[in-house]
């Protein structure tokens, strides 16, 4: 799952990130890219991320992986 998630981030961000990198605090992820990631997660994993949880779920790739595992459709 870790490699899948990192590949997803690389596809959307057009750059490599670490599994535990802080994406929002380090300004790697902005609101437009966050929307792109949410849509990609929906398409690939069938998993909806509520708007109120986006900042928490997308804080790091590890957080997203955990969220997908817990909420996969």
Secondary structure, DSSP 8 states (H G I E B T S, - for coil): -HHHHHHHHHHHHSS---TT--TTTTTS--HHHHHHHHHHHHHHH-----GGGHHHHTSSHHHHHHHHHHH--
